[in-house]
Amino acid sequence: MPPQKLSHYTILEKLGAGGMGVVYRAHDEQLDRDVAIKVLPTGMLANESARRRFRREALALAKLNHPNIEAIYEFDTDDGVDFLVMELLSGVTLDAKLAAGPLPEIDVLRLGIQLAEGLEAAHSQGVIHRDLKPGNLRLTKEGRLKIMDFGLAQWAQAEGEAALTATLTKSEEISGTVPYMAPEQLRGQPADVRTDIYSAGAVLYEMATGKHLFPDTSGPQLIGAILERPPSPPSSHNRRISPGLESIVLKALDKDPNRRYQSAKELAVDLERLSTGAAPLSHRRRPPWVWAVAVVGALAIVFFVGFQIALHRRAVAASSTIKARRSVAVLGFKNLSAKPDDAWISTALSEMLTSELAAGEQVRAIPGENVARMKLDLTIPDADGFSRDTLTRIRQRLGSDFIVLGSFVETGGQLRLDSRLQDAIAGETLASVTEQGSEAELLDLVSRTGARLRTKLGIGEVPAAESSSVRAALPSNSDAARLYSEGLAKLRVFEILPARDLLENAVAADPNHALAHSALAAAWAGLGYDAKAQDEAKKAFDLSANLPRANRLSIEGGYHEIAHDWAKAAETYRTLWEFFPDSVDYGLRFANAQSSSGHAKDGLATIAALRKLPPPSGDDPRIDLAEATAADWLGDLRGEAAAAERVVEKAKAQGARVLIARARLSEGGALGDLGEAAKAMQALDESRQIYSEVRDQQGVARALNSIGIIHRHQGNFDEAQKALEQSLEISKKIGNKLGTMQALNNLANTLSDQGKLANAEGAYQETLKLSREIGDKGLESIALGNLGGVLTIEGKLAAAKQKYEESLKLARAVGDRDSEARTLGNIADLLNRKGELAAARKTLEEALAIDREIGDKSLIGYATNALGSILAAQGDLAAARQQQETSLSVRQEIGEKVTAAETRFALAELLLEQGDFAKAEPEARQIAAIFHEESVTDDEAQSCSLLARTLLLQGKISEAQQAIKQANAILSKAQDPTTRITVQIASAQVAAADNPASDSHLSSLSGARRSLNTALAESRKYGYRDLEFEARLALGEIEMKSGNRDASRATLRTLERDARAKGFLLVARKAAKTRS
């Protein structure tokens, strides 16, 4: 028989039973609330000493005050019955929820974050759960996860193998549920926070897959599996699981506690990173075009700029037993004739000789683009030979065992070529070779030189079967050779526009030269012409059949990359690297394709394999840069910043300045997304300076663009505009359409933030024109979305709707989830303005799901803020507050000062609706001050109106009049019609509050009516349903004050009906209250 009463608790009903006892719902007679009471099994606390110890632990748990932990109220004993009083929770346990199958990833992340945060709160107080499992996690009706039975598992008695609960006794008693127990827990070792993290990992695994870690085992076999067997990847059970989530789960489940997350906070941060990211709707923090530039940059690199390829690469599993081939780098040839017109010959000789030495694949030839970048970094001139110290620096930088260099001179139509082979390890010259011939016989001259150098290297003659392939890699005539060589030289020192022109002439001189078409594709890609780049890459691919294997596969992979077919690119690069597993360059290309195809975790495995290559290859800092990029793909911003810092460390030792610049650019982006603006600025400024020193104007423009973005999101609009205009000027000067669009887009964002809508619209129109000019549908979608945003603000809703629909169609066509989410959010905003709340909410929830899927924190901040506003209009103020608090948390975390103030504005409005005027007033003052400081005109005017209404409701009429006067003074600078209408309504409300006994009262009421009728007409003109209802409500209130009660009631009754029909329940309730 259950007890009827325990102490001052009346037992109402039985809720459940388990190893810890029977749980009842009870009523606390003293505090008049329902609670849960757990009656402990008889004999569980065998003596008073055990009871005291249990009480101490229960009291420690009672001190845990966290929304994700079930509250413990007290422990007591009544007539020999020991019981624990706890928070009464609604909802279902997680195991019941999982009976229906795995959860969507968005829910796994949301609940996983709550679980980790609850654990972190307990661990910080020294409390460990010891028996974390789905049955001890309850999901409330509000969607909150609550951890139950915290820290009490050690008291539970084993219930037998059927229930899979174990009590293992060695030096101390360890309890838990076997499928969720960590290996060290099963071994009887002391539990610590990492034990709970393993259990949390097992719970996450089950949430994501709907299955236990080892579903086909039980009893001793299950214990053996936990101790010895690795879990199968979650994706093997559920293909929809992202690589990021799988990586997090498997790290939490590592059998070695030292390799797991070392705290629940670390776990929470990684889950949060995966669920959130960076960029407001139509106003991205890291604009889409930054990504487009990065991809195009990587494509250019794929073909010819190998140093830059390292930004986006991954690699296959390589064995540490790989036998590396000897490597050779052709450094170039000094032009002794000093004739500028002959400068191209050095590049031509280097390219041709590299192909000769690489034939037969017995040595690893260092790509010419790597050599060019090394010479730029170390400021190494062409020379006849180098000292031991210089050779050491070159080897450290290139990883080359041998170098070839020399000089040439042209006299009387004859070309003399002097070559020298040096051992970069020993610092010795191994051979000197001289050959002579005419410029027209350049190929034969190189062939003879190459044959002699091959003999010195001990690799014999070029195999007969490959002779034709080597020749196919070269231009067919001297004009084509000159133009191709000059174009390559320009491309490698960042002069992309002249490189494009030269390479266009090269393919005209020799239309069948595959490598020239490939180089031209790289130039077009670097300038942002995606369609033209694809055309040239396709031509290169079609002409590549007779090339040497390495060239052929490189061109094929590059073609798939530029066509955005990352799966085929990855497969091609896998083949390439399998043929040449000692090549860092090919491994990095494979890694890039893996990541770009959505398999960044596999890319990290490839990167780890690259580190196993023999030195110096395995120590190449480009591998760390590739890791930074992989971390960025996975949303691991801290990991990205840390990897970039390692690049800088290694690159400084090598003097690799360009690599430092690229690493600082990556680090600055990550730190900016993390809200660490000062550190980000420092990194980006260093990047800008280095790019300037090496004359990479495109790099300077990118750094300035990133600097402008961070200034903008800190509210430093003047500095943002300055940096972005500089970036725009440079991009236009060098002919980079992509950089031009990127800078224009962010400049338009900055202008829009300041309320300069006409200027912003013009900039967005120009970006749209450019996107269509280069034929990039993805960029066109972004431009249309941003243009729709500014048209919405201007009140041109029909035109905005058209732009949004075009944008959404294009985004879905090209598979751009980010643009799709942003456009959906913008459409929701438009629907909200038109008063279509249900449709707006549905659209916004769809956008928010995508935001969380792609992990964009700034977009999540925007969407939750907008969703909170819709919920408030629908009358659900509690849910609205929850969304706004989420928005504020995210925006403050990433350091978005202005947008955080926008969310605070929404929260202050909620305070006003809930009647908490005392809190709303100082908050409104602070928000208005922020918007004034940041020169955000429209938001400042809105904030002053909010302050006026707050003061008015407190009876502070004169202060309200001052606040609304300030709002009207600002109004002349505002451009959003909603701002003007909002201020008009507030002005009328303040005017109507004039002293009824004053002579001017009737005049004030008359003026208020006129103002409200103007606001009402303007609201209807633009189709702003929400403001129309607000104006009608204010008119009804004024009529009531003027004594026209019947007319007022009729007006308010109609308003209530219309508002309810549209779902504006908050306005409807206010109308009903006013007329009553």
KELO-836348 format. One record per residue (C-alpha): z, y, x; residue in one letter. Coordinates in steps of 0.2 Angstrom, whole numbers, padded with zeros to 4 digits, always signed. Layout:
N
ZYXA ...
END
This chain:
1076
+0000+0000+0000M -0005+0017+0007P +0010+0030+0008P +0010+0043-0006Q +0018+0056+0005K +0021+0059+0024L +0032+0074+0028S +0025+0089+0018H +0008+0080+0016Y +0002+0072+0000T -0010+0058+0002I -0025+0059-0009L -0037+0046-0004E -0042+0034+0010K -0057+0039+0021L -0059+0025+0033G -0051+0014+0046A -0053+0009+0064G -0045+0004+0080G -0034+0020+0080M -0028+0017+0062G -0032+0022+0044V -0038+0039+0040V -0033+0048+0024Y -0037+0064+0015R -0021+0073+0012A -0015+0090+0006H -0004+0101+0016D +0009+0108+0004E +0015+0121+0016Q -0001+0129+0021L -0011+0124+0005D -0025+0116+0013R -0033+0098+0014D -0032+0089+0030V -0036+0072+0038A -0021+0061+0042I -0023+0046+0054K -0009+0034+0052V -0007+0024+0068L -0006+0005+0068P +0012-0002+0067T +0018-0006+0085G +0004+0005+0093M +0018+0016+0100L +0031+0002+0105A +0045+0013+0110N +0051+0031+0110E +0045+0034+0128S +0027+0029+0122A +0029+0040+0107R +0034+0055+0118R +0019+0052+0129R +0008+0051+0114F +0015+0067+0107R +0012+0076+0123R -0006+0071+0124E -0008+0076+0105A -0001+0093+0108L -0012+0095+0123A -0027+0091+0112L -0020+0103+0099A -0023+0117+0111K -0041+0113+0112L -0049+0127+0101N -0068+0124+0101H -0081+0123+0086P -0087+0107+0092N -0070+0098+0093I -0061+0091+0079E -0045+0101+0078A -0028+0092+0080I -0014+0101+0070Y +0001+0090+0074E +0009+0073+0078F +0024+0067+0068D +0034+0052+0062T +0040+0049+0045D +0051+0034+0040D +0044+0025+0055G +0026+0029+0052V +0017+0038+0066D +0003+0049+0061F -0009+0062+0067L -0014+0077+0057V -0032+0084+0060M -0045+0095+0053E -0054+0088+0038L -0072+0086+0042L -0087+0085+0030S -0103+0077+0033G -0108+0060+0041V -0105+0051+0058T -0119+0051+0070L -0120+0032+0070D -0123+0033+0051A -0137+0046+0054K -0145+0036+0067L -0146+0021+0056A -0162+0029+0049A -0170+0030+0066G -0172+0042+0081P -0170+0061+0078L -0183+0074+0082P -0182+0081+0099E -0177+0098+0092I -0162+0090+0084D -0157+0080+0100V -0157+0095+0110L -0147+0105+0097R -0134+0092+0095L -0134+0088+0113G -0130+0106+0118I -0116+0106+0106Q -0109+0089+0112L -0110+0095+0130A -0102+0112+0126E -0088+0103+0117G -0085+0091+0132L -0085+0106+0144E -0071+0115+0134A -0061+0099+0134A -0064+0095+0153H -0059+0113+0157S -0042+0109+0150Q -0041+0092+0160G -0044+0082+0144V -0056+0067+0145I -0063+0058+0130H -0065+0040+0137R -0073+0033+0121D -0088+0044+0117L -0100+0036+0105K -0110+0040+0089P -0095+0034+0078G -0084+0047+0086N -0096+0061+0082L -0097+0069+0065R -0111+0080+0059L -0105+0093+0046T -0115+0099+0031K -0118+0115+0041E -0126+0105+0055G -0112+0107+0067R -0107+0092+0078L -0089+0088+0080K -0081+0077+0093I -0067+0066+0086M -0053+0055+0093D -0054+0066+0109F -0044+0059+0123G -0035+0045+0113L -0046+0030+0116A -0034+0024+0129Q -0021+0020+0115W -0033+0010+0105A -0031-0009+0105Q -0046-0020+0108A -0054-0026+0092E -0064-0041+0099G -0081-0043+0106E -0090-0042+0089A -0085-0023+0089A -0090-0022+0107L -0073-0013+0111T -0065-0017+0127A -0048-0014+0135T -0048-0018+0154L -0032-0017+0163T -0031-0015+0182K -0021-0001+0190S -0021+0007+0173E -0027+0004+0156E -0045+0008+0152I -0052+0008+0135S -0069+0012+0127G -0084+0005+0118T -0094-0006+0130V -0112+0000+0126P -0107+0018+0130Y -0095+0014+0145M -0100+0020+0162A -0101+0007+0176P -0086+0014+0185E -0076+0013+0169Q -0081-0006+0167L -0075-0009+0185R -0058-0002+0180G -0059+0014+0191Q -0051+0030+0186P -0061+0040+0173A -0066+0058+0176D -0078+0070+0168V -0093+0061+0174R -0087+0046+0164T -0089+0056+0148D -0106+0062+0155I -0112+0045+0156Y -0107+0041+0138S -0115+0057+0133A -0131+0051+0141G -0130+0035+0131A -0127+0045+0115V -0142+0056+0119L -0153+0040+0123Y -0148+0033+0106E -0152+0049+0097M -0169+0051+0106A -0174+0032+0104T -0164+0025+0089G -0159+0011+0101K -0144+0007+0112H -0147+0007+0131L -0148-0012+0132F -0151-0017+0114P -0155-0035+0118D -0139-0039+0127T -0121-0042+0122S -0104-0047+0129G -0104-0052+0148P -0123-0049+0148Q -0121-0031+0142L -0108-0028+0155I -0119-0035+0168G -0134-0024+0162A -0123-0008+0163I -0117-0012+0180L -0134-0018+0188E -0149-0014+0177R -0158+0002+0176P -0161+0008+0158P -0179+0007+0151S -0186+0025+0150P -0183+0033+0133P -0202+0036+0132S -0205+0017+0131S -0196+0017+0114H -0202+0034+0108N -0218+0041+0115R -0214+0058+0108R -0200+0061+0120I -0204+0075+0132S -0203+0072+0151P -0190+0085+0152G -0178+0077+0139L -0181+0060+0147E -0176+0067+0165S -0160+0074+0158I -0155+0058+0149V -0159+0047+0164L -0149+0059+0176K -0134+0058+0164A -0135+0039+0165L -0136+0037+0184D -0125+0023+0189K -0119+0033+0204D -0107+0046+0197P -0112+0057+0212N -0130+0058+0206R -0126+0062+0188R -0122+0079+0181Y -0106+0084+0189Q -0100+0094+0174S -0104+0095+0156A -0109+0113+0159K -0123+0107+0170E -0129+0095+0156L -0128+0109+0143A -0138+0121+0154V -0152+0109+0157D -0152+0105+0138L -0152+0123+0134E -0166+0126+0147R -0177+0113+0139L -0174+0120+0121S -0177+0138+0126T -0188+0150+0137G -0195+0168+0138A -0205+0181+0128A -0204+0190+0112P -0218+0189+0098L -0233+0200+0103S -0222+0206+0118H -0219+0191+0130R -0207+0193+0145R -0218+0182+0155R -0235+0186+0146P -0247+0172+0143P -0259+0179+0155W -0247+0177+0169V -0249+0158+0166W -0268+0160+0164A -0269+0169+0181V -0258+0155+0188A -0269+0141+0182V -0285+0150+0187V -0277+0154+0204G -0274+0135+0206A -0292+0131+0201L -0298+0143+0214A -0287+0134+0227I -0292+0117+0221V -0309+0121+0227F -0307+0132+0243F -0290+0140+0244V -0279+0125+0248G -0264+0135+0253F -0263+0142+0236Q -0265+0125+0228I -0248+0121+0232A -0242+0132+0218L -0246+0119+0205H -0246+0101+0212R -0237+0084+0211R -0240+0068+0220A -0240+0049+0218V -0228+0037+0225A -0231+0036+0243A -0223+0024+0255S -0213+0029+0270S -0222+0016+0279T -0239+0026+0278I -0248+0026+0295K -0254+0044+0297A -0271+0046+0305R -0272+0058+0319R -0277+0076+0313S -0289+0089+0319V -0291+0107+0315A -0307+0117+0319V -0300+0135+0322L -0316+0144+0324G -0327+0152+0337F -0326+0168+0346K -0342+0179+0344N -0345+0184+0362L -0361+0194+0357S -0350+0206+0347A -0364+0207+0334K -0356+0209+0317P -0372+0201+0309D -0368+0185+0319D -0350+0184+0312A -0355+0171+0299W -0359+0159+0313I -0341+0156+0317S -0337+0150+0299T -0353+0140+0298A -0350+0131+0314L -0332+0128+0309S -0337+0120+0292E -0351+0110+0300M -0340+0103+0314L -0326+0099+0302T -0338+0088+0292S -0344+0080+0308E -0327+0075+0314L -0321+0070+0297A -0335+0058+0294A -0330+0040+0295G -0312+0045+0289E -0304+0040+0305Q -0296+0057+0308V -0288+0069+0295R -0298+0085+0296A -0287+0101+0291I -0296+0110+0277P -0304+0127+0283G -0295+0137+0270E -0278+0131+0277N -0284+0136+0295V -0289+0153+0288A -0273+0156+0280R -0263+0151+0296M -0274+0163+0306K -0269+0177+0294L -0251+0172+0294D -0249+0171+0313L -0262+0184+0317T -0271+0172+0328I -0288+0179+0334P -0303+0168+0339D -0301+0163+0357A -0307+0151+0370D -0290+0142+0371G -0272+0144+0368F -0256+0142+0377S -0243+0128+0374R -0232+0139+0364D -0246+0145+0353T -0252+0127+0351L -0234+0122+0345T -0234+0136+0332R -0251+0131+0326I -0246+0112+0325R -0230+0117+0316Q -0240+0127+0303R -0255+0116+0301L -0248+0099+0305G -0263+0096+0317S -0262+0085+0332D -0278+0092+0340F -0287+0108+0338I -0305+0113+0342V -0310+0131+0346L -0322+0140+0358G -0335+0153+0358S -0353+0156+0355F -0366+0169+0361V -0384+0172+0355E -0396+0178+0367T -0415+0178+0366G -0415+0168+0350G -0405+0154+0359Q -0387+0150+0354L -0374+0143+0367R -0359+0135+0359L -0344+0132+0371D -0331+0121+0363S -0314+0116+0369R -0303+0101+0362L -0284+0104+0365Q -0269+0093+0362D -0257+0103+0351A -0243+0091+0355I -0244+0090+0374A -0251+0108+0375G -0266+0102+0386E -0284+0104+0386T -0293+0087+0384L -0311+0092+0385A -0324+0106+0386S -0341+0104+0379V -0356+0116+0380T -0372+0114+0370E -0387+0125+0367Q -0400+0127+0354G -0409+0139+0342S -0401+0146+0327E -0414+0136+0316A -0407+0121+0325E -0389+0124+0321L -0386+0107+0312L -0393+0098+0328D -0382+0109+0339L -0367+0105+0329V -0371+0086+0328S -0372+0085+0347R -0356+0094+0349T -0347+0084+0336G -0353+0067+0344A -0346+0072+0361R -0330+0078+0353L -0329+0062+0343R -0330+0052+0359T -0316+0062+0367K -0306+0058+0352L -0310+0040+0353G -0318+0038+0336I -0335+0034+0341G -0352+0040+0332E -0354+0046+0314V -0357+0029+0305P -0376+0028+0301A -0371+0026+0282A -0362+0043+0282E -0375+0053+0291S -0384+0058+0275S -0368+0062+0266S -0363+0074+0280V -0380+0082+0279R -0379+0084+0260A -0363+0094+0262A -0372+0107+0272L -0384+0120+0265P -0403+0116+0267S -0408+0132+0275N -0402+0146+0287S -0401+0159+0273D -0391+0148+0262A -0380+0144+0277A -0377+0162+0281R -0373+0167+0263L -0362+0152+0260Y -0352+0155+0276S -0350+0174+0273E -0344+0170+0255G -0332+0157+0261L -0325+0169+0273A -0322+0183+0260K -0315+0171+0248L -0302+0165+0261R -0296+0183+0264V -0294+0187+0245F -0310+0198+0244E -0315+0188+0229I -0328+0201+0221L -0339+0202+0237P -0337+0183+0239A -0344+0180+0222R -0359+0191+0225D -0362+0182+0242L -0360+0165+0234L -0372+0169+0219E -0385+0173+0232N -0381+0157+0242A -0384+0146+0226V -0400+0156+0223A -0405+0152+0241A -0401+0133+0239D -0398+0128+0221P -0394+0110+0226N -0379+0114+0237H -0364+0107+0228A -0351+0115+0239L -0358+0133+0236A -0358+0130+0217H -0340+0124+0219S -0335+0139+0229A -0344+0151+0217L -0334+0142+0203A -0318+0146+0212A -0323+0165+0214A -0327+0166+0195W -0310+0158+0191A -0301+0170+0203G -0309+0184+0193L -0304+0177+0176G -0322+0172+0170Y -0317+0155+0164D -0334+0150+0155A -0344+0155+0171K -0332+0145+0182A -0334+0130+0171Q -0353+0132+0172D -0353+0132+0191E -0340+0118+0192A -0351+0107+0181K -0366+0111+0192K -0356+0106+0208A -0350+0090+0200F -0368+0085+0195D -0374+0088+0212L -0360+0080+0221S -0366+0061+0221A -0372+0061+0239N -0357+0070+0247L -0344+0062+0258P -0331+0053+0247R -0317+0067+0250A -0329+0081+0245N -0336+0072+0230R -0318+0068+0223L -0312+0085+0226S -0326+0093+0217I -0324+0080+0203E -0306+0084+0201G -0309+0103+0202G -0322+0101+0188Y -0309+0092+0177H -0296+0105+0181E -0307+0120+0176I -0312+0111+0160A -0293+0109+0157H -0295+0090+0156D -0279+0087+0165W -0278+0069+0162A -0295+0066+0170K -0291+0078+0184A -0275+0068+0188A -0284+0051+0188E -0297+0058+0200T -0284+0066+0212Y -0274+0049+0211R -0289+0040+0217T -0292+0054+0231L -0274+0052+0237W -0274+0033+0236E -0289+0034+0248F -0281+0047+0259F -0262+0044+0257P -0258+0054+0273D -0265+0070+0265S -0252+0083+0259V -0266+0093+0251D -0273+0079+0241Y -0255+0073+0236G -0252+0091+0230L -0267+0092+0220R -0262+0076+0211F -0245+0083+0208A -0253+0099+0200N -0263+0089+0188A -0249+0078+0183Q -0238+0093+0179S -0252+0102+0170S -0255+0087+0159S -0237+0087+0153G -0230+0075+0165H -0220+0086+0177A -0207+0072+0179K -0221+0061+0187D -0226+0076+0197G -0208+0077+0204L -0209+0058+0209A -0226+0062+0218T -0217+0077+0227I -0203+0065+0232A -0216+0053+0239A -0224+0067+0249L -0207+0071+0257R -0208+0053+0265K -0224+0057+0275L -0221+0057+0294P -0217+0074+0301P -0223+0087+0301P -0232+0083+0285S -0217+0078+0275G -0208+0094+0280D -0222+0105+0273D -0214+0120+0264P -0229+0119+0251R -0220+0103+0245I -0205+0113+0240D -0216+0126+0232L -0224+0112+0222A -0206+0107+0217E -0203+0125+0211A -0218+0124+0200T -0213+0107+0193A -0196+0114+0189A -0204+0129+0180D -0214+0117+0169W -0198+0108+0165L -0189+0124+0161G -0177+0121+0175D -0176+0140+0181L -0162+0137+0193R -0171+0123+0201G -0186+0133+0202E -0177+0147+0211A -0168+0135+0223A -0184+0127+0228A -0193+0144+0230A -0178+0149+0242E -0181+0133+0252R -0199+0137+0254V -0194+0154+0261V -0182+0147+0273E -0195+0134+0280K -0210+0147+0279A -0200+0160+0289K -0198+0147+0303A -0217+0144+0303Q -0222+0163+0300G -0231+0158+0284A -0231+0175+0276R -0242+0171+0262V -0232+0156+0257L -0216+0167+0257I -0225+0179+0246A -0230+0166+0233R -0212+0158+0234A -0204+0175+0231R -0216+0178+0216L -0211+0161+0209S -0192+0165+0212E -0193+0182+0205G -0201+0176+0189G -0187+0162+0187A -0173+0175+0191L -0181+0187+0179G -0180+0174+0165D -0162+0170+0170L -0158+0189+0167G -0154+0192+0185E -0165+0207+0186A -0158+0214+0202A -0161+0199+0212K -0178+0196+0204A -0183+0214+0209M -0178+0211+0227Q -0189+0195+0227A -0204+0203+0219L -0204+0218+0230D -0204+0207+0245E -0218+0197+0238S -0228+0214+0235R -0225+0220+0252Q -0231+0204+0260I -0246+0203+0250Y -0250+0221+0254S -0248+0217+0273E -0260+0203+0272V -0272+0213+0261R -0271+0202+0246D -0274+0215+0233Q -0274+0202+0219Q -0256+0196+0225G -0250+0214+0225V -0256+0217+0207A -0247+0201+0201R -0231+0206+0209A -0232+0223+0202L -0236+0216+0185N -0220+0205+0186S -0210+0220+0192I -0217+0230+0177G -0212+0216+0165I -0194+0216+0171I -0192+0235+0170H -0198+0234+0153R -0186+0221+0147H -0172+0231+0155Q -0178+0246+0145G -0184+0256+0160N -0200+0261+0152F -0206+0274+0164D -0204+0262+0179E -0212+0248+0169A -0227+0259+0165Q -0229+0265+0183K -0229+0247+0190A -0241+0241+0176L -0253+0256+0179E -0253+0252+0197Q -0257+0234+0194S -0271+0239+0182L -0279+0250+0194E -0279+0237+0208I -0286+0224+0196S -0300+0235+0191K -0304+0240+0208K -0306+0222+0214I -0315+0217+0199G -0302+0205+0193N -0304+0204+0174K -0290+0192+0172L -0278+0204+0181G -0285+0218+0171T -0281+0210+0155M -0264+0205+0160Q -0259+0222+0166A -0267+0230+0150L -0257+0218+0139N -0241+0222+0147N -0244+0240+0147L -0248+0239+0128A -0232+0230+0126N -0222+0244+0135T -0231+0257+0124L -0227+0248+0108S -0209+0246+0113D -0208+0265+0115Q -0217+0268+0098G -0233+0274+0105K -0243+0264+0093L -0260+0272+0094A -0260+0271+0113N -0254+0253+0112A -0268+0248+0099E -0281+0255+0111G -0275+0245+0125A -0274+0229+0114Y -0292+0233+0108Q -0298+0234+0126E -0289+0217+0131T -0298+0209+0116L -0315+0216+0122K -0312+0209+0139L -0306+0192+0133S -0323+0190+0123R -0333+0196+0138E -0326+0182+0149I -0327+0170+0135G -0309+0164+0135D -0303+0158+0118K -0285+0157+0123G -0284+0174+0129L -0294+0181+0114E -0281+0173+0103S -0267+0182+0112I -0276+0198+0111A -0279+0196+0093L -0261+0192+0090G -0254+0207+0099N -0267+0218+0090L -0261+0212+0074G -0243+0216+0079G -0246+0234+0082V -0257+0235+0066L -0242+0228+0056T -0230+0241+0064I -0243+0255+0058E -0242+0248+0041G -0260+0241+0041K -0255+0225+0034L -0272+0219+0028A -0280+0222+0045A -0265+0214+0053A -0266+0198+0042K -0285+0196+0047Q -0281+0198+0066K -0266+0185+0064Y -0277+0172+0055E -0291+0174+0068E -0277+0172+0082S -0269+0157+0074L -0286+0148+0072K -0290+0151+0090L -0273+0146+0096A -0274+0129+0087R -0292+0126+0093A -0287+0128+0111V -0270+0119+0109G -0260+0134+0115D -0243+0131+0107R -0235+0147+0114D -0248+0158+0105S -0247+0147+0090E -0228+0150+0089A -0230+0169+0092R -0243+0171+0079T -0233+0161+0066L -0218+0173+0070G -0229+0188+0067N -0236+0181+0051I -0219+0178+0045A -0214+0196+0049D -0229+0202+0039L -0224+0191+0024L -0207+0198+0025N -0213+0216+0024R -0223+0211+0009K -0208+0203+0001G -0214+0185+0001E -0197+0179+0008L -0199+0160+0004A -0216+0160+0013A -0209+0170+0027A -0195+0159+0030R -0205+0143+0030K -0217+0151+0042T -0203+0157+0053L -0195+0140+0053E -0211+0132+0059E -0213+0145+0073A -0195+0142+0078L -0197+0123+0079A -0212+0126+0091I -0202+0139+0101D -0188+0126+0104R -0201+0113+0108E -0209+0123+0122I -0192+0130+0127G -0195+0149+0126D -0178+0158+0125K -0186+0175+0122S -0196+0169+0107L -0181+0160+0101I -0171+0176+0101G -0184+0185+0091Y -0186+0171+0078A -0168+0168+0075T -0166+0187+0073N -0180+0188+0061A -0174+0172+0052L -0156+0180+0050G -0164+0195+0042S -0173+0185+0029I -0157+0175+0025L -0148+0191+0023A -0161+0197+0010A -0159+0180+0001Q -0141+0183+0000G -0135+0170+0012D -0124+0181+0023L -0115+0167+0032A -0131+0159+0037A -0138+0175+0042A -0124+0179+0053R -0125+0162+0062Q -0144+0165+0066Q -0140+0183+0072Q -0126+0177+0083E -0138+0164+0091T -0151+0177+0094S -0138+0189+0102L -0132+0175+0113S -0149+0170+0119V -0155+0188+0122R -0139+0193+0131Q -0141+0177+0142E -0158+0182+0148I -0154+0200+0150G -0165+0208+0136E -0155+0224+0134K -0166+0232+0120V -0169+0217+0110T -0150+0212+0111A -0147+0229+0103A -0159+0225+0089E -0149+0210+0085T -0133+0220+0086R -0141+0231+0073F -0144+0217+0062A -0126+0211+0064L -0119+0228+0060A -0129+0228+0044E -0121+0212+0039L -0104+0220+0043L -0109+0234+0031L -0114+0222+0017E -0098+0213+0019Q -0088+0229+0017G -0081+0229+0035D -0085+0248+0038F -0072+0250+0051A -0081+0238+0063K -0098+0243+0057A -0096+0261+0062E -0092+0260+0081P -0105+0246+0082E -0118+0258+0074A -0114+0272+0086R -0115+0261+0102Q -0132+0254+0096I -0139+0271+0093A -0133+0277+0110A -0142+0262+0118I -0158+0265+0109F -0157+0284+0114H -0154+0279+0132E -0169+0268+0132E -0180+0280+0122S -0184+0267+0108V -0187+0281+0095T -0189+0270+0079D -0174+0260+0082D -0164+0275+0087E -0168+0283+0070A -0164+0267+0060Q -0148+0266+0069S -0143+0284+0065C -0147+0280+0047S -0136+0264+0047L -0122+0275+0054L -0125+0288+0040A -0123+0274+0027R -0108+0267+0035T -0099+0284+0036L -0104+0287+0018L -0096+0272+0012L -0080+0277+0020Q -0081+0294+0012G -0084+0303+0028K -0097+0314+0020I -0099+0328+0033S -0100+0315+0047E -0113+0306+0037A -0123+0322+0035Q -0123+0325+0054Q -0129+0307+0057A -0143+0308+0045I -0148+0325+0052K -0150+0317+0069Q -0160+0303+0061A -0172+0316+0053N -0173+0325+0070A -0179+0309+0078I -0191+0305+0064L -0205+0316+0070S -0207+0305+0085K -0206+0289+0076A -0223+0280+0071Q -0217+0265+0061D -0218+0269+0042P -0203+0258+0039T -0193+0269+0049T -0198+0284+0040R -0195+0276+0023I -0178+0270+0028T -0173+0287+0034V -0179+0295+0018Q -0169+0283+0007I -0153+0286+0018A -0156+0304+0017S -0156+0304-0002A -0140+0293-0003Q -0131+0306+0008V -0138+0321-0002A -0132+0313-0018A -0115+0311-0011A -0112+0330-0011D -0097+0336-0019N -0099+0335-0038P -0089+0351-0041A -0101+0361-0030S -0114+0373-0036D -0127+0364-0026S -0123+0346-0033H -0137+0346-0046L -0149+0353-0034S -0144+0339-0021S -0147+0326-0034L -0164+0333-0039S -0169+0333-0021G -0162+0315-0018A -0173+0309-0033R -0188+0318-0025R -0185+0310-0009S -0183+0293-0016L -0198+0294-0027N -0208+0298-0011T -0200+0283-0002A -0204+0272-0017L -0222+0278-0017A -0224+0276+0001E -0217+0258+0000S -0229+0253-0013R -0243+0261-0004K -0240+0250+0012Y -0234+0235+0001G -0216+0235+0008Y -0207+0226-0005R -0190+0226+0003D -0190+0245+0005L -0197+0247-0013E -0182+0237-0019F -0170+0248-0008E -0177+0264-0015A -0176+0258-0033R -0158+0253-0030L -0154+0270-0023A -0162+0278-0038L -0152+0268-0050G -0136+0273-0041E -0141+0291-0042I -0144+0290-0060E -0127+0282-0063M -0119+0296-0053K -0128+0310-0063S -0121+0303-0079G -0138+0295-0085N -0129+0278-0087R -0141+0270-0100D -0156+0275-0090A -0148+0269-0074S -0143+0252-0082R -0161+0250-0088A -0168+0254-0071T -0155+0242-0062L -0158+0228-0075R -0177+0228-0071T -0173+0229-0053L -0162+0214-0054E -0175+0204-0063R -0189+0209-0051D -0178+0206-0035A -0173+0189-0041R -0190+0184-0045A -0195+0188-0027K -0179+0180-0020G -0171+0196-0014F -0154+0190-0021L -0144+0202-0010L -0152+0217-0019V -0151+0208-0036A -0132+0206-0034R -0130+0224-0029K -0140+0230-0044A -0130+0219-0055A -0114+0225-0048K -0119+0244-0049T -0124+0243-0067R -0108+0234-0072S 
END
